[in-house]
C-alpha cells in the first residue's frame, strides 16, 4: 500500500526533465532566451506596451522555450527535444506571432460583443491547450487537475443545483474571456511574471554571475562558523542573505546548499538534517525583503498595496522567522553535540567585507529605491545596474558581455516554471470570476465559522496549505486570495495582514510534503529521502505557521501600529518563538523533561497572543521554569564543580 501511494504521488507531481541546451541546440535556444530578456527590459524601461500585448508576447516566447527546455516526462531525453516538443514549441511561436500581429485590433475589440473569427478561435484554443501542457510539464499533474476542475465547473456548472449553480457559459464565451481579455490566462499573474518577477530574477542571476553568492557565504561563515553547529548556522545565515535577493527557495537551495550541505555531511550531520536546515532557511527567502518572491509581486498588484509597503511590513516577520530557525538549529546542535566549522574554513570578517562588501550596495540601492517610491520594475533594473557597477571594480567579479549574455538567457530559463504556474493561475482566476465562485465560497465559510476571525483564519490556513500541496507558491497564493479575500473583507481583517497571512502559508508549499520542490532540490545534493527532508524542514520552519496568526492580531509586527506597539509586539513574539523552539527541540543545557516542554510550548503561544493576561501568564510560566532546577533549563550541578 505504501508503495502504491508513493507511485500515485509520483504520478501526480512528476514534472518533465529539465534540459540544459548544449551543442547546436544551445546556439538556437540561448540567443532566443537572451532576446526575450532584452524585450522584457525594453518593455519595462524604454517603450509603452499594452498589458495584454506584453503578456501574450512574453508568455508565447516562454512557452516556445519551455517545450524545448522541459521534456514531456521525467524519463524524456535530457539532451534533445523530441519531434512533439518541436511541434509544440512551433505552435507556441505561431500563437505569439499571430497575437502580436493582431494585437492592436484585439486590444480595441469589445469582449462578448465583437465576434471571434475562425483564426481567432483556433489560436485561442491552441493557447489554452498549450497552457495546460506547459503547466503539466513544469508543475506536475496536480495543478493541471485543479485547473481542469475549474474549467469543467465553468462549462458544466449550470447543471448543478443549489449555491454552486451559475449561468450557462459556452465554449466560445469561455475562450474569449480566458484568452482575449486580461481576466484569464493573460491576466494579473502572467503580467507580474513578465515584469517584476522577471526583472528581479534577472537581478539575482546577474549577482550570482558576479560571484555575489560567494561573498554572502563567506560573510555567513565569518559570522556563524565558530558557534556549535556552525555549518548549519552558516546555512541559515547565508540562505537568509542570499534569499533577500533571489526570492526563490529552490534557487537558494541549489546555490547555497551545494556548499553547506556537503560540509555538514562531512562533519557528521545526517543528510536529511543538513538538507532540512538548508530547505527551511532557503524557503524564508520568499518572505524576506527587499526582493521576496513572485507571489509578493502578485499580492501587490492584486491588493493595490504598494510593493514598498509590503516589503517594509515583511521585515519584522522575516526576522522572526530566521531567528526561530536559527534558535532551533542552535538547540539541536547542543543536543547532538554538533561541532563548529573547521577553523581553516572560516574566513575573517574584515577581509571578507573588504573583498566583497561592495555587494551590499545593490541591496541598499533596492531598499532606498523602494522607499523613494519607485515602481518595483524600475527598482529591479536599478538593482541590476548597481550589481554591474560594483562588480566592475574587480577583475574577478566583473560581468563582461559574455557573462551578461549568459545571465540574460539563464533568467529566461529560470522563469519557465514561474510562467507555467502563472498562466495556470490565470485560468483559475477566469474560472472564479466567470462563475462568481469567490463570493459563494466566502458565504459558505462565513456561515461555517459563525463569522469568527480565528476559525476563519484556520480555514484559510488549511485551504492554502492544501492548495500548496499541488501547485507552486504564486498559484497557491492567487487561488487562496480569490477564495478567501472576500471573506477577509467581511471579517474586517486588514487587507495587508490578511493577504500577508495567505502569502506565508502559500510559501510553505515549497517545503510541505508531498510536493516540497525545495526539498527535492536538496535531496539530490544530500542524497537522502526528499519526504523525510520535507518533514524535518517543516519542523524547523515552525515560525512560518505561527507568525501569520501573530501579525493578524498584532498589526505592530507589520509596522502598522505605533512604535511602542511595534516594540512590545516584537519583544513578546521573539520570546514566544524562542520558547516554542526550545519546546520543540527539548534541550537547553540539559535534556528538558516532557512536562517542561509542554509548559514551554503553552507559554510560547501565550506570549505570541495579543491578550495581555495571556502574555503575563506566559511570562510567569517561563520564569517559574527557569527557577526550577528540575525543569532542565538550568545547568545540572556536578559534584566538585565550582559555581561562579
C-alpha positions as CSV (number, residue, x, y, z in Angstrom):
1,X,0.0,0.0,0.0
2,X,2.8,2.4,0.9
3,X,4.5,1.7,-2.5
4,X,1.1,2.3,-4.3
5,X,0.7,5.6,-2.5
6,X,4.2,6.6,-3.4
7,X,3.7,5.7,-7.0
8,X,0.4,7.7,-7.1
9,X,2.1,10.8,-5.6
10,X,5.0,10.4,-8.0
11,X,2.5,10.3,-10.9
12,X,0.6,13.3,-9.7
13,X,3.6,15.6,-9.0
14,X,6.1,14.4,-11.5
15,X,7.5,17.1,-13.8
16,X,9.3,16.8,-17.1
17,X,13.0,16.5,-17.3
18,X,14.8,19.9,-17.3
19,X,17.2,20.2,-20.3
20,X,20.5,22.1,-20.4
21,X,20.9,23.2,-24.0
22,X,24.2,22.0,-25.5
23,X,25.8,21.9,-28.9
24,X,23.8,23.2,-31.8
25,X,20.6,23.4,-29.7
26,X,22.3,25.9,-27.4
27,X,23.1,28.1,-30.4
28,X,19.5,28.1,-31.4
29,X,17.8,28.4,-28.0
30,X,20.2,30.6,-26.0
31,X,20.1,33.7,-28.3
32,X,16.2,33.4,-28.3
33,X,16.2,33.3,-24.5
34,X,18.6,36.3,-24.3
35,X,16.5,38.3,-26.8
36,X,13.4,37.6,-24.7
37,X,15.1,39.0,-21.6
38,X,16.1,42.1,-23.6
39,X,12.5,42.5,-24.8
40,X,11.2,42.4,-21.2
41,X,13.8,45.0,-20.1
42,X,13.0,47.2,-23.1
43,X,9.2,47.0,-22.5
44,X,9.8,47.9,-18.8
45,X,12.0,50.9,-19.3
46,X,12.0,52.4,-22.8
47,X,8.6,51.8,-24.5
48,X,5.0,51.6,-23.5
49,X,3.4,48.2,-24.3
50,X,-0.3,47.5,-23.6
51,X,-0.7,44.9,-20.8
52,X,-2.4,42.3,-22.9
53,X,0.2,42.6,-25.7
54,X,3.1,42.4,-23.2
55,X,1.6,39.3,-21.5
56,X,0.9,37.4,-24.7
57,X,4.3,38.1,-26.3
58,X,6.2,37.1,-23.2
59,X,4.1,34.0,-22.4
60,X,4.3,32.8,-26.0
61,X,8.0,33.2,-26.1
62,X,8.4,31.5,-22.7
63,X,6.3,28.6,-24.0
64,X,8.5,28.4,-27.1
65,X,11.5,28.0,-24.8
66,X,9.7,25.8,-22.3
67,X,8.7,23.0,-24.7
68,X,12.4,22.7,-25.8
69,X,13.8,23.1,-22.2
70,X,11.3,20.8,-20.4
71,X,10.6,17.3,-21.5
72,X,7.1,15.7,-21.5
73,X,8.1,13.2,-18.8
74,X,10.8,12.7,-16.2
75,X,12.2,9.9,-18.4
76,X,12.4,12.0,-21.5
77,X,15.7,12.6,-23.3
78,X,17.6,15.1,-21.1
79,X,19.7,16.4,-24.0
80,X,17.5,16.6,-27.1
81,X,13.8,17.6,-27.7
82,X,11.5,15.1,-29.3
83,X,9.6,15.9,-32.5
84,X,6.5,16.5,-30.4
85,X,8.5,19.1,-28.4
86,X,9.5,20.9,-31.5
87,X,5.9,20.8,-32.8
88,X,4.5,22.3,-29.6
89,X,7.3,24.9,-29.5
90,X,6.5,25.9,-33.0
91,X,2.8,26.1,-32.1
92,X,3.6,28.4,-29.2
93,X,5.7,30.6,-31.5
94,X,2.9,30.7,-34.1
95,X,0.5,31.8,-31.4
96,X,2.9,34.6,-30.4
97,X,3.3,35.8,-34.0
98,X,-0.5,35.7,-34.7
99,X,-1.4,37.5,-31.5
100,X,1.4,40.1,-31.9
101,X,0.3,40.9,-35.5
102,X,-3.3,41.3,-34.4
103,X,-2.6,42.9,-31.0
104,X,-3.9,46.3,-32.0
105,X,-7.2,45.0,-33.2
106,X,-7.5,42.7,-30.2
107,X,-6.8,45.5,-27.7
108,X,-9.6,47.6,-29.3
109,X,-12.3,44.9,-29.5
110,X,-15.2,44.7,-27.1
111,X,-15.4,41.3,-25.4
112,X,-18.6,39.3,-26.0
113,X,-19.8,41.9,-28.5
114,X,-17.3,41.7,-31.4
115,X,-17.5,38.1,-32.8
116,X,-14.4,36.0,-32.9
117,X,-13.1,35.0,-36.4
118,X,-12.3,31.4,-37.1
119,X,-8.5,32.0,-36.8
120,X,-9.1,33.9,-33.5
121,X,-10.9,30.8,-32.1
122,X,-8.3,28.4,-33.4
123,X,-5.3,30.3,-31.9
124,X,-7.2,30.8,-28.6
125,X,-7.9,27.1,-28.3
126,X,-4.2,26.4,-29.1
127,X,-3.0,28.8,-26.4
128,X,-5.4,27.2,-23.9
129,X,-4.2,23.7,-24.6
130,X,-0.5,24.8,-24.7
131,X,-1.1,26.4,-21.3
132,X,-2.4,23.1,-19.9
133,X,0.5,21.1,-21.2
134,X,3.2,23.5,-20.1
135,X,1.5,23.6,-16.6
136,X,1.7,19.8,-16.5
137,X,5.3,19.7,-17.6
138,X,6.6,22.4,-15.2
139,X,4.4,21.9,-12.1
140,X,3.0,18.4,-12.4
141,X,-0.4,16.9,-12.9
142,X,-1.7,18.2,-9.5
143,X,-2.1,21.8,-10.6
144,X,-3.2,20.7,-14.0
145,X,-6.1,18.7,-12.5
146,X,-7.0,21.7,-10.3
147,X,-7.2,23.9,-13.5
148,X,-9.3,21.2,-15.3
149,X,-11.8,21.1,-12.4
150,X,-12.3,24.8,-12.7
151,X,-12.7,24.6,-16.4
152,X,-15.3,21.8,-16.0
153,X,-17.1,23.9,-13.4
154,X,-17.2,26.8,-15.9
155,X,-18.6,24.8,-18.7
156,X,-20.9,22.4,-16.7
157,X,-21.7,24.3,-13.5
158,X,-25.1,25.5,-14.9
159,X,-26.3,21.9,-14.5
160,X,-25.6,21.9,-10.8
161,X,-28.1,22.7,-8.1
162,X,-28.0,25.0,-5.1
163,X,-25.5,27.6,-4.3
164,X,-22.9,26.3,-6.8
165,X,-25.1,26.7,-9.8
166,X,-24.2,29.5,-12.3
167,X,-25.5,30.8,-15.6
168,X,-24.7,29.0,-18.9
169,X,-21.2,29.6,-20.3
170,X,-20.5,28.1,-23.8
171,X,-17.0,27.2,-25.1
172,X,-16.7,30.4,-27.2
173,X,-17.6,32.6,-24.3
174,X,-15.1,30.8,-22.2
175,X,-12.3,31.0,-24.7
176,X,-12.9,34.7,-25.3
177,X,-12.7,35.6,-21.6
178,X,-9.7,33.4,-20.9
179,X,-7.6,34.4,-23.9
180,X,-8.8,37.8,-25.3
181,X,-9.1,39.7,-22.0
182,X,-6.9,40.3,-19.0
183,X,-9.2,38.2,-16.8
184,X,-7.8,34.9,-17.9
185,X,-4.5,33.3,-19.0
186,X,-3.0,36.7,-19.9
187,X,-4.2,38.3,-16.6
188,X,-2.5,39.5,-13.5
189,X,-0.2,36.6,-12.7
190,X,1.4,36.5,-16.2
191,X,1.7,40.2,-16.3
192,X,3.6,40.1,-13.0
193,X,5.8,37.3,-14.3
194,X,6.5,39.4,-17.4
195,X,7.6,42.5,-15.4
196,X,8.5,42.5,-11.7
197,X,9.3,38.8,-11.3
198,X,11.4,38.5,-14.5
199,X,13.4,41.6,-13.6
200,X,14.1,40.6,-10.0
201,X,15.1,37.1,-11.2
202,X,17.5,38.9,-13.6
203,X,18.9,40.9,-10.7
204,X,19.6,37.7,-8.7
205,X,21.1,35.9,-11.7
206,X,23.5,38.8,-12.5
207,X,24.5,38.9,-8.9
208,X,25.3,35.2,-9.0
209,X,27.4,35.6,-12.2
210,X,29.3,38.4,-10.4
211,X,30.2,35.9,-7.6
212,X,28.0,37.7,-5.1
213,X,26.9,34.3,-3.8
214,X,30.5,33.6,-2.7
215,X,30.6,36.7,-0.7
216,X,27.3,36.0,1.1
217,X,28.5,32.5,2.0
218,X,31.9,33.9,3.3
219,X,30.1,36.5,5.3
220,X,27.8,33.9,6.9
221,X,30.8,31.7,7.7
222,X,32.7,34.6,9.3
223,X,29.6,35.4,11.4
224,X,28.4,32.0,12.5
225,X,31.1,29.4,11.7
226,X,32.7,29.3,15.1
227,X,29.5,28.5,17.0
228,X,28.2,25.0,17.9
229,X,26.6,23.6,14.8
230,X,28.5,26.2,12.8
231,X,27.9,24.8,9.3
232,X,24.1,24.6,9.9
233,X,24.1,28.1,11.2
234,X,26.0,29.2,8.1
235,X,23.3,27.6,6.0
236,X,20.7,29.7,7.9
237,X,22.6,33.0,7.6
238,X,23.8,32.6,4.0
239,X,20.4,31.4,2.8
240,X,18.7,34.3,4.5
241,X,21.1,36.8,3.0
242,X,21.0,35.2,-0.5
243,X,17.2,34.8,-0.2
244,X,16.9,38.5,0.2
245,X,18.0,38.9,-3.4
246,X,16.9,35.7,-5.1
247,X,13.3,35.3,-3.8
248,X,13.3,31.7,-4.9
249,X,13.6,28.8,-2.4
250,X,14.7,26.3,-5.0
251,X,17.4,28.6,-6.4
252,X,18.6,29.4,-2.9
253,X,18.9,25.7,-2.1
254,X,20.8,24.9,-5.2
255,X,23.1,27.9,-4.8
256,X,24.0,27.9,-1.1
257,X,23.1,24.3,-0.4
258,X,25.6,22.9,-2.8
259,X,28.2,24.3,-0.4
260,X,26.7,24.0,3.0
261,X,25.1,20.5,2.7
262,X,28.3,18.6,1.8
263,X,30.2,20.5,4.6
264,X,27.6,19.5,7.1
265,X,27.7,15.9,6.0
266,X,31.5,15.8,6.2
267,X,31.3,16.9,9.8
268,X,28.9,14.1,10.7
269,X,25.4,15.6,10.1
270,X,22.8,13.2,8.7
271,X,22.0,14.0,5.1
272,X,18.3,14.7,5.8
273,X,19.2,17.0,8.8
274,X,21.6,19.0,6.7
275,X,19.2,19.3,3.8
276,X,16.2,20.2,6.1
277,X,18.1,23.1,7.6
278,X,19.0,24.4,4.2
279,X,15.5,24.0,2.9
280,X,13.9,25.8,5.9
281,X,16.4,28.6,5.6
282,X,16.0,28.9,1.9
283,X,12.2,28.9,2.0
284,X,12.3,32.1,4.1
285,X,13.8,33.9,1.1
286,X,10.4,34.3,-0.4
287,X,9.4,36.1,2.8
288,X,12.5,38.3,3.2
289,X,12.6,41.8,1.8
290,X,13.6,43.6,-0.3
291,X,13.0,41.2,-3.2
292,X,10.8,38.5,-1.6
293,X,9.2,36.3,-4.4
294,X,6.8,36.2,-7.3
295,X,3.8,35.8,-5.1
296,X,4.6,39.0,-3.3
297,X,4.5,40.9,-6.6
298,X,1.2,39.3,-7.4
299,X,0.0,40.4,-4.0
300,X,0.9,44.0,-4.7
301,X,-1.0,44.0,-8.0
302,X,-4.0,42.1,-6.7
303,X,-4.5,44.2,-3.5
304,X,-3.3,47.5,-4.9
305,X,-0.9,47.9,-1.9
306,X,2.4,49.5,-2.8
307,X,5.1,46.9,-3.1
308,X,7.4,49.1,-0.9
309,X,4.7,49.0,1.8
310,X,4.6,45.2,1.6
311,X,8.4,44.9,1.7
312,X,8.6,47.1,4.8
313,X,5.8,45.3,6.5
314,X,7.5,41.9,5.8
315,X,10.7,42.9,7.6
316,X,9.9,42.0,11.3
317,X,8.1,38.8,10.4
318,X,11.0,37.7,8.3
319,X,13.5,38.4,11.1
320,X,11.3,36.5,13.5
321,X,11.2,33.5,11.1
322,X,15.0,33.4,10.7
323,X,15.5,33.9,14.5
324,X,13.3,30.9,15.1
325,X,15.1,28.7,12.6
326,X,18.5,29.8,13.9
327,X,17.4,29.1,17.5
328,X,16.1,25.6,16.6
329,X,19.4,24.9,14.9
330,X,21.3,26.1,17.9
331,X,19.3,23.9,20.4
332,X,19.5,20.9,18.0
333,X,23.3,21.4,17.8
334,X,23.6,21.4,21.6
335,X,21.5,18.3,21.8
336,X,23.5,16.4,19.2
337,X,26.9,17.9,20.1
338,X,27.5,19.2,16.6
339,X,30.8,20.9,16.0
340,X,31.7,24.3,14.7
341,X,33.1,24.7,11.2
342,X,36.7,23.7,10.7
343,X,38.9,26.7,11.7
344,X,40.8,26.7,8.4
345,X,37.5,27.1,6.5
346,X,36.3,30.1,8.5
347,X,37.2,33.4,6.7
348,X,38.0,36.5,8.8
349,X,35.2,39.1,8.8
350,X,37.3,42.2,7.9
351,X,39.0,40.8,4.8
352,X,35.7,39.3,3.7
353,X,34.0,42.7,3.9
354,X,36.9,44.3,2.2
355,X,36.9,41.9,-0.7
356,X,33.1,41.6,-1.3
357,X,31.4,44.3,0.8
358,X,30.5,46.2,-2.3
359,X,27.8,43.6,-3.0
360,X,25.9,45.1,-0.1
361,X,25.5,48.2,-2.2
362,X,22.9,46.7,-4.6
363,X,20.7,45.7,-1.6
364,X,21.0,49.3,-0.3
365,X,20.0,50.6,-3.8
366,X,16.9,48.4,-4.0
367,X,15.9,49.3,-0.5
368,X,16.3,53.0,-1.0
369,X,14.6,53.0,-4.4
370,X,11.6,51.2,-2.9
371,X,11.4,53.7,-0.1
372,X,11.6,56.6,-2.5
373,X,8.5,55.3,-4.3
374,X,9.9,53.9,-7.5
375,X,8.0,51.0,-9.1
376,X,9.3,47.5,-8.5
377,X,10.1,47.2,-12.2
378,X,12.4,50.2,-12.1
379,X,13.8,49.1,-8.7
380,X,14.8,45.8,-10.2
381,X,16.5,47.5,-13.1
382,X,18.4,49.8,-10.7
383,X,19.5,46.8,-8.6
384,X,20.9,45.0,-11.7
385,X,22.7,48.1,-12.8
386,X,24.2,48.5,-9.3
387,X,25.4,44.9,-9.4
388,X,27.1,45.5,-12.7
389,X,28.7,48.7,-11.4
390,X,30.1,47.3,-8.2
391,X,31.2,44.1,-9.9
392,X,33.3,46.1,-12.4
393,X,35.6,47.3,-9.6
394,X,37.5,44.0,-9.6
395,X,38.5,41.8,-12.5
396,X,37.4,38.5,-10.9
397,X,33.8,39.8,-10.3
398,X,33.4,41.8,-13.5
399,X,30.4,40.9,-15.7
400,X,31.5,41.3,-19.3
401,X,29.4,40.9,-22.4
402,X,29.7,37.1,-22.4
403,X,28.7,36.7,-18.8
404,X,25.8,39.2,-19.3
405,X,24.6,37.3,-22.3
406,X,24.6,34.1,-20.3
407,X,22.8,35.8,-17.4
408,X,20.1,37.2,-19.7
409,X,19.5,33.7,-21.2
410,X,19.6,32.0,-17.8
411,X,17.0,34.3,-16.4
412,X,14.6,33.3,-19.2
413,X,15.1,29.6,-18.4
414,X,14.7,30.2,-14.7
415,X,11.3,31.9,-15.4
416,X,9.9,28.9,-17.3
417,X,8.3,27.2,-14.2
418,X,7.0,30.6,-12.9
419,X,5.4,31.4,-16.3
420,X,3.7,28.0,-16.4
421,X,2.3,28.4,-12.9
422,X,1.2,31.9,-13.5
423,X,-0.6,31.0,-16.8
424,X,-2.4,28.2,-14.9
425,X,-3.3,30.6,-12.1
426,X,-4.9,32.9,-14.8
427,X,-7.1,30.1,-15.9
428,X,-8.2,29.6,-12.3
429,X,-8.9,33.3,-11.9
430,X,-11.0,33.2,-15.0
431,X,-13.0,30.3,-13.6
432,X,-13.6,32.0,-10.3
433,X,-14.5,35.4,-11.9
434,X,-16.9,34.0,-14.6
435,X,-18.9,32.0,-12.1
436,X,-18.8,34.2,-9.0
437,X,-17.4,31.3,-7.0
438,X,-15.4,33.5,-4.7
439,X,-18.5,35.2,-3.2
440,X,-20.2,31.9,-2.9
441,X,-17.2,30.3,-1.2
442,X,-16.8,33.2,1.2
443,X,-20.5,33.0,2.1
444,X,-20.2,29.3,3.0
445,X,-17.1,29.7,5.1
446,X,-18.6,32.8,6.8
447,X,-21.6,30.7,7.9
448,X,-19.5,27.7,8.8
449,X,-17.2,29.7,11.1
450,X,-20.0,31.8,12.6
451,X,-18.3,35.0,11.4
452,X,-15.4,34.4,13.9
453,X,-11.9,35.6,12.8
454,X,-9.8,32.8,14.4
455,X,-11.8,29.9,12.9
456,X,-11.8,31.7,9.6
457,X,-8.1,32.1,9.7
458,X,-7.7,28.4,10.5
459,X,-9.8,27.5,7.4
460,X,-7.8,30.0,5.3
461,X,-4.5,28.4,6.5
462,X,-5.7,24.9,5.9
463,X,-7.1,25.8,2.5
464,X,-3.9,27.5,1.4
465,X,-1.7,24.6,2.6
466,X,-3.9,22.1,0.8
467,X,-3.7,24.2,-2.4
468,X,0.0,24.4,-2.0
469,X,0.3,20.6,-2.0
470,X,-0.3,20.6,-5.7
471,X,0.9,23.9,-7.0
472,X,3.7,26.5,-6.8
473,X,3.6,29.5,-4.5
474,X,2.2,32.0,-6.9
475,X,-0.7,29.8,-7.9
476,X,-1.5,28.8,-4.3
477,X,-1.5,32.4,-3.2
478,X,-3.7,33.7,-6.0
479,X,-6.2,31.0,-5.6
480,X,-6.4,31.4,-1.9
481,X,-6.6,35.2,-2.3
482,X,-9.5,34.8,-4.8
483,X,-11.4,32.4,-2.5
484,X,-10.6,33.8,0.9
485,X,-10.0,37.5,0.1
486,X,-13.7,38.4,0.1
487,X,-14.1,36.7,3.5
488,X,-11.2,38.6,5.0
489,X,-13.0,41.8,3.9
490,X,-16.3,40.7,5.5
491,X,-14.5,39.9,8.8
492,X,-12.8,43.3,8.7
493,X,-9.3,41.8,8.7
494,X,-6.9,44.5,7.4
495,X,-6.0,43.9,3.8
496,X,-2.2,43.9,4.3
497,X,-2.4,41.5,7.3
498,X,-4.9,39.2,5.7
499,X,-3.1,38.8,2.4
500,X,0.3,38.5,4.1
501,X,-1.2,35.7,6.1
502,X,-2.2,33.9,2.9
503,X,1.2,34.6,1.4
504,X,3.0,32.9,4.3
505,X,1.0,29.7,4.0
506,X,1.4,29.7,0.2
507,X,5.1,30.0,0.5
508,X,5.1,26.9,2.7
509,X,4.2,24.9,-0.4
510,X,8.0,24.8,-1.1
511,X,8.6,22.6,1.9
512,X,5.2,21.0,2.6
513,X,5.0,17.3,1.7
514,X,4.3,15.7,-0.7
515,X,5.4,18.2,-3.3
516,X,8.1,20.2,-1.5
517,X,10.1,21.3,-4.5
518,X,12.8,22.8,-2.4
519,X,13.2,19.5,-0.5
520,X,13.5,17.6,-3.8
521,X,16.2,20.0,-4.9
522,X,18.1,19.5,-1.6
523,X,17.6,15.7,-1.7
524,X,19.8,15.5,-4.9
525,X,22.6,17.2,-3.0
526,X,22.2,15.4,0.3
527,X,21.4,12.0,-1.3
528,X,18.6,11.4,1.1
529,X,14.8,10.9,1.1
530,X,13.0,14.1,0.0
531,X,9.9,13.4,2.0
532,X,12.0,12.9,5.2
533,X,13.8,16.1,4.4
534,X,10.5,18.0,3.9
535,X,9.1,16.7,7.2
536,X,12.2,17.9,9.1
537,X,12.1,21.2,7.3
538,X,8.5,21.8,8.3
539,X,9.6,21.3,11.9
540,X,12.4,23.9,11.5
541,X,10.0,26.3,9.8
542,X,7.6,26.2,12.8
543,X,7.6,30.1,12.9
544,X,6.1,30.3,9.5
545,X,2.9,28.6,10.8
546,X,2.7,30.7,13.9
547,X,3.9,34.2,13.0
548,X,1.0,34.9,10.5
549,X,-1.6,34.5,13.3
550,X,0.5,36.8,15.4
551,X,0.6,39.7,12.9
552,X,-3.1,39.5,12.1
553,X,-3.9,40.1,15.8
554,X,-0.8,42.4,16.4
555,X,-0.5,44.7,13.4
556,X,2.5,46.3,15.1
557,X,4.5,43.3,13.7
558,X,3.8,44.6,10.2
559,X,4.8,48.2,11.3
560,X,1.2,49.1,11.0
561,X,0.9,50.5,14.6
562,X,2.6,53.0,16.8
563,X,6.3,52.5,17.6
564,X,5.6,51.3,21.1
565,X,3.0,48.7,19.8
566,X,5.6,47.5,17.4
567,X,8.3,47.3,20.1
568,X,6.1,45.4,22.6
569,X,4.7,43.0,19.9
570,X,8.2,42.3,18.6
571,X,9.6,41.5,22.1
572,X,6.8,39.3,23.1
573,X,6.7,37.5,19.7
574,X,10.5,36.9,20.0
575,X,10.2,35.5,23.5
576,X,7.3,33.3,22.4
577,X,9.1,31.9,19.3
578,X,12.3,31.1,21.3
579,X,10.1,29.3,23.9
580,X,8.5,27.3,21.1
581,X,11.8,26.5,19.5
582,X,13.1,25.3,22.9
583,X,10.0,23.2,23.4
584,X,10.3,21.5,20.0
585,X,14.0,20.6,20.4
586,X,13.8,19.8,24.1
587,X,17.4,20.6,25.1
588,X,19.0,23.6,26.7
589,X,21.9,22.9,29.0
590,X,20.5,19.5,29.6
591,X,17.5,17.5,28.3
592,X,14.2,19.1,29.1
593,X,11.5,16.9,30.6
594,X,8.3,16.4,28.7
595,X,6.2,18.3,31.1
596,X,8.5,21.3,30.9
597,X,8.4,21.2,27.1
598,X,4.6,21.3,27.1
599,X,4.7,24.2,29.6
600,X,7.2,26.0,27.3
601,X,5.0,25.4,24.3
602,X,1.9,26.8,26.0
603,X,3.9,29.8,27.3
604,X,5.3,30.5,23.9
605,X,1.8,30.5,22.3
606,X,0.6,32.7,25.1
607,X,3.4,35.2,24.5
608,X,2.5,35.4,20.8
609,X,-1.1,36.2,21.5
610,X,-2.5,39.7,21.7
611,X,-4.1,39.4,25.1
612,X,-2.2,41.0,28.0
613,X,-3.4,38.4,30.5
614,X,-2.1,35.6,28.3
615,X,1.2,37.3,27.8
616,X,1.6,37.8,31.5
617,X,0.7,34.2,32.2
618,X,3.3,33.0,29.6
619,X,6.0,35.2,31.2
620,X,5.2,33.8,34.6
621,X,5.4,30.2,33.4
622,X,8.8,30.8,31.8
623,X,10.1,32.5,34.9
624,X,9.0,29.5,37.1
625,X,10.5,27.0,34.7
626,X,13.8,29.0,34.7
627,X,13.8,28.9,38.5
628,X,13.2,25.2,38.9
629,X,16.3,23.0,38.6
630,X,14.1,20.0,37.7
631,X,12.8,21.8,34.6
632,X,16.0,21.1,32.7
633,X,16.5,24.8,31.8
634,X,19.3,25.2,34.4
635,X,22.6,23.5,34.1
636,X,22.8,20.5,36.4
637,X,25.2,20.8,39.4
638,X,28.1,18.5,39.0
639,X,29.8,17.3,42.3
640,X,33.0,19.1,42.8
641,X,32.2,21.8,40.3
642,X,32.8,25.4,41.4
643,X,29.8,27.6,40.8
644,X,30.6,31.0,39.5
